[in-house]
């Protein structure tokens, strides 16, 4: 009996997260209403508060689900893995409401009393791992620090997506990410490696199944 109960609880949590993401994406934190989230999810208030203590707690869960929703389903590593991650991310921002809502909430969080770096730190950790692998594989130029570079890439991606959202509604986001790498790679990759990094936007079509978090 325990397994079916756990599976139902997990499905309920995922329904609530998706409904919350839809509400947060269109209304923002301030405009989102718990009653509307309950209607979208088709669950009771008791079910929602079993999983999330408050609206703020729910918003944090949506924010922190971002990285898990865009992991590439490709056998790549190092710098190619890092590039693949950003290509999948750029595509999923146009297709995945959970990711879009998480990005909006991360930007707006100061307006609802939260100053959490958790979603950015999650991104940073994943990117730093890719860069550390790249360093071990001899892909990085001498003096390139994986941690500092990861910090820069997180900031660059944040800025690129905000600019693309304003400029084209993110229609050109993948193109902008490719241009970002064409500018950045020569500064961090050893000579001769840059041309071997595949920047084909179609690599953004490959992703693992999202894990809600």
Secondary structure, 3 states (H helix, E strand, C coil): CHHHHHHHHHHHHHHHHHHHHHHHHHHHHHHCCHHHHHHHHCCCHHHHHHHCCCHHHHHHHHHHCCHHHHCCCCCCCHHHHHHHHHHHHHHHHHHCHHHHHHHHHHHHHHHHCCCCCHHHHHHHHHHHHHHHHHHHCCCECCCCCHHHHHHHHHHHHHHHHHHHHHHHCCCCHHHHHHHHHHHHHHHHECCCCHHHCCCCHHHHHCCCCCCCC
